[in-house]
Amino acid sequence: MNTIQPIKRKSRWPAWARRGLMENIATAIIAIGFLMLFQPFALSLYSYSFVTMLAGTAMFIIVSKFPE
């Protein structure tokens, strides 16, 4: 059996631009849009909820291509 492990290269991307943190931020933006949609107080928050969720979803799709 070959027990040699492949060498993992260190990513040159900065730590703040890696997938884990940015996916969490995108998920938080989607959650904020969801809360904006279901609150009964401000019409302006309700109006921008779709744009917020759409931006979070687009960010999540883009960020999922980033290195680990």
C-alpha positions as CSV (number, residue, x, y, z in Angstrom):
1,M,0.0,0.0,0.0
2,N,1.2,3.5,-0.8
3,T,0.9,5.7,2.3
4,I,2.3,8.8,0.7
5,Q,0.0,11.8,1.3
6,P,-0.3,14.4,-1.4
7,I,1.2,17.7,-0.5
8,K,-1.4,20.3,0.2
9,R,-0.4,23.7,-1.2
10,K,-1.0,26.7,0.8
11,S,-3.4,29.1,-0.9
12,R,-2.1,32.5,-1.9
13,W,-5.5,34.0,-1.2
14,P,-5.8,36.2,1.9
15,A,-7.6,34.6,4.9
16,W,-10.6,36.9,4.7
17,A,-11.3,35.9,1.1
18,R,-11.4,32.2,1.5
19,R,-14.6,30.1,1.1
20,G,-15.5,29.4,4.7
21,L,-15.8,32.9,6.0
22,M,-17.3,34.4,2.9
23,E,-20.0,31.6,2.7
24,N,-21.0,32.4,6.3
25,I,-21.3,36.1,5.4
26,A,-23.4,35.2,2.3
27,T,-25.7,33.0,4.4
28,A,-26.1,35.8,7.0
29,I,-27.1,38.2,4.2
30,I,-29.7,35.7,2.9
31,A,-31.0,35.3,6.5
32,I,-31.3,39.1,6.9
33,G,-33.3,39.3,3.7
34,F,-35.6,36.5,5.0
35,L,-36.1,38.4,8.3
36,M,-36.8,41.6,6.3
37,L,-39.4,39.7,4.3
38,F,-41.4,38.4,7.4
39,Q,-41.3,41.5,9.6
40,P,-44.7,43.4,9.8
41,F,-43.4,46.8,10.7
42,A,-41.6,48.6,7.9
43,L,-42.7,48.6,4.3
44,S,-39.2,49.7,3.1
45,L,-37.6,46.7,4.7
46,Y,-40.1,44.4,3.0
47,S,-39.5,46.2,-0.3
48,Y,-35.7,45.6,-0.2
49,S,-35.9,42.0,1.1
50,F,-35.9,40.4,-2.4
51,V,-32.9,42.5,-3.4
52,T,-31.1,41.5,-0.2
53,M,-31.8,37.8,-0.7
54,L,-30.9,37.9,-4.3
55,A,-27.5,39.6,-3.5
56,G,-26.8,37.0,-0.8
57,T,-27.6,34.2,-3.2
58,A,-25.4,35.6,-6.0
59,M,-22.6,36.1,-3.5
60,F,-23.0,32.5,-2.3
61,I,-22.8,31.2,-5.8
62,I,-19.7,33.3,-6.6
63,V,-18.0,32.5,-3.3
64,S,-18.5,28.7,-3.7
65,K,-15.9,28.8,-6.4
66,F,-13.2,30.3,-4.1
67,P,-10.4,28.1,-2.7
68,E,-10.9,26.4,0.7
